[in-house]
Amino acid sequence: MYLLGYDIGTSSVKASIVNAESGKCVASDFFPKVEAPIKALHQGWAEQDPESWWEYLKQATRSVLNISKVDPADIKAIGFSFQMHGLVCVDKDRKLLRDAIIWCDSRAVPYGEKAFREIGADMCLSHLLNSPGNFTAAKLAWVKENEPEVFSKIYKVMLPADYIAMKMTGEICTTPEGLSNYVLWDFKENAPASFLMDYFGFDMSILPEVRPTFSVQGSLTDEAAAQLGLAPGTPVTYRAGDQPNNALSLNVFNPGEIAATAGTSGVVYAVNGKVDCDPKSRVNCFAHVNHSAEAPRIGVLTCINGTGILNSWMKRNIAPEGLSYDGMNRLAESVPVGAEGVSIIPFGNGAERILQNQETGCSIHGINFNIHNRAHLLRAAQEGIVFSFMYGIEITEAMGLKVDTIHAGNANMFLSPLFRETLAAVSGATIKLYETDGSVGAAKGAGIGAGIYKDHDEAFATLRMISEITPPADRTPYLEAYARWKNILLRES
């Protein structure tokens, strides 16, 4: 018996087949093999073609079936992880009306901020736990004002996994966790936020049907099964945004537990057991995968847009040609903690929530032409990313959530010893690294949704910790470097 999980990311779509009994991943692959393109027609814009996600998913599915030799009939459930906050619009014939406006697109900031002012902070924060900000509802408001001919044809709006699940099953649905991605879930009413829909002038009919995160959300049609090489009738039983799903992948479900990831963007994700928010709306508060009105589970999400994307920019533009990421890490480690006075503010990938939606850009400070070289820049870049994590952690801790242990997958920036040791040192938290990823987590989430596992503890009983990083005895140089970085940030913003 097997489970199939997909991670619909910004740079690729990944598929994994998991043996439900052993919990082991038997095959995994992703497409495309180079980063998927992002269309940026104007500064601050970011779009992708949803049909490209479907093509990548078909390639990944065929590959993992070929690698594993698993009989498609033995795959009992399908789950999805997906890039959060994307906006997909389809007409009554379920045809795309435009490219998806994805998570890192910042054009909608003024629309969300205007709604926050006019509806009122108290109403928004008490019901939505967030400012409408730059999330999916605000993106739709931009379409309504700037592309009225598109808006007039909209039959349904969807998140990325909702669209792919529609392609698979023919059914259009979402979850409370998904609608909280839009910032359209009313936590007081335990229903879609009609007051925000009314404010923006959206008809409630354009929203998908809401179903539980762990539930049968449709079954594979004959047509989709033929395209994918899967068995008709295979149920889709789980979907969640990439960050709640990352937490699920690390078996983070309960109040006080913390998950982190550091890919293109970086996140610290803490589970809160009460419906609460940051009064300045600098961190995002969404329904976690196991949230209910009776037992609240709120994911307090600190997002840093400029994370791995800064490191990859450094590789392309600063590192010696041909140097690997491991080589970059070693070069960065050749200079002392604090990069001898060089600080990098890493916010060059759109508006940052922790800065109250300011788009400050990336900047480099403290360069001395006589002593600094590319190694200092490489170290300062990684430290700047970590320090931005710490800035967000301080906001989370001000909400009463203590960060003393961080769970993370052994991937992306967490592969860098410098990155993880700096994070442990500056935060004072122990970091536990696990062998898992989003697509494997989505497969196990599907197992929960299909009733194959009785609960999350059974689903993740085989989760293996591979490394533990504890803070150094002397944290002083790290804290001094962070204080210098923070002073620059506050001065610049």
Secondary structure, DSSP 8 states (H G I E B T S, - for coil): -EEEEEEE-SS-EEEEEEETTT--EEEEEEE-SS----B-SSTT--EE-HHHHHHHHHHHHHHHHHHH---GGGEEEEEEEE-TT-BEEE-TT--B-S-EE-TT--TTHHHHHHHHHHH-HHHHHHHTSS--TTSHHHHHHHHHHH-HHHHTT-SEEE-HHHHHHHHHHS--EE-HHHHHHHT-EETTTTEE-HHHHHHHT--GGGS-EE--SBS---B--HHHHHHHT--TT-BEEEEEEHHHHHHHHTT--STT-EEEEESSSEEEEEEESSS---TT--SEEEE-TT--SSS--EEEEEEESSSHHHHHHHHHHTS-TT--HHHHHHHHTTS-TTGGG-EEEEE-SS-BGGGTTB--EEEEE---TTT--HHHHHHHHHHHHHHHHHHHHHHHHHTT----EEEEES-GGGG-HHHHHHHHHHH--EEEEES--HHHHHHHHHHHHTTSSSSHHHHTTT--EEEEE---S--HHHHHHHHHHHHHHHHH-
